[in-house]
Amino acid sequence: MMVDEPLQGQKQGSLFGKLAVVIVLLILGVALFGEKGVVRMVKLMRERENLAMQVQNLKDENDRLKHQIEALRSDQRYLEQLARKELGMVREDELVYQFRPAKEPPVAELSGGDSEH
């Protein structure tokens, strides 16, 4: 019966080894994919970078709007230019010429050749 004892020890050792591998794999899985895992941290870092870019874009937009507000309050030329462009306003003594768009030429004229060939 002495022969069976080493086999039992080998079985217990291999079971312990398998259990250790499973535990290590579980720990790695949690470390990589858990709530505070590496994958989540990488996603959060990317999201943080995107949000930082959005914040910078909004700051730039705010600066642009502040300059525009200041120009509207103090620059009469800018105000007049904006009224002409956005609202189509003109002064009382000005004449406005409006040109109709030219009609599109027939397709044969566009090709530059006879359609009979």
ChimeraX attribute file (.defattr): number of C-alpha atoms within 10 A of each C-alpha:
attribute: neighborCount
match mode: 1-to-1
recipient: residues
	/A:1	4
	/A:2	6
	/A:3	7
	/A:4	8
	/A:5	10
	/A:6	10
	/A:7	11
	/A:8	11
	/A:9	11
	/A:10	11
	/A:11	12
	/A:12	12
	/A:13	12
	/A:14	12
	/A:15	12
	/A:16	12
	/A:17	12
	/A:18	12
	/A:19	12
	/A:20	12
	/A:21	12
	/A:22	12
	/A:23	12
	/A:24	12
	/A:25	12
	/A:26	12
	/A:27	13
	/A:28	13
	/A:29	13
	/A:30	14
	/A:31	15
	/A:32	15
	/A:33	14
	/A:34	14
	/A:35	11
	/A:36	11
	/A:37	14
	/A:38	15
	/A:39	14
	/A:40	15
	/A:41	15
	/A:42	11
	/A:43	11
	/A:44	12
	/A:45	12
	/A:46	12
	/A:47	12
	/A:48	12
	/A:49	12
	/A:50	12
	/A:51	12
	/A:52	12
	/A:53	12
	/A:54	12
	/A:55	12
	/A:56	12
	/A:57	12
	/A:58	12
	/A:59	12
	/A:60	12
	/A:61	12
	/A:62	12
	/A:63	12
	/A:64	12
	/A:65	12
	/A:66	12
	/A:67	12
	/A:68	15
	/A:69	12
	/A:70	11
	/A:71	14
	/A:72	15
	/A:73	11
	/A:74	11
	/A:75	12
	/A:76	11
	/A:77	11
	/A:78	14
	/A:79	15
	/A:80	15
	/A:81	13
	/A:82	14
	/A:83	13
	/A:84	13
	/A:85	11
	/A:86	9
	/A:87	9
	/A:88	9
	/A:89	12
	/A:90	13
	/A:91	9
	/A:92	6
	/A:93	6
	/A:94	7
	/A:95	8
	/A:96	8
	/A:97	6
	/A:98	6
	/A:99	6
	/A:100	6
	/A:101	6
	/A:102	6
	/A:103	6
	/A:104	8
	/A:105	8
	/A:106	8
	/A:107	9
	/A:108	10
	/A:109	11
	/A:110	9
	/A:111	9
	/A:112	8
	/A:113	9
	/A:114	8
	/A:115	9
	/A:116	4
	/A:117	4
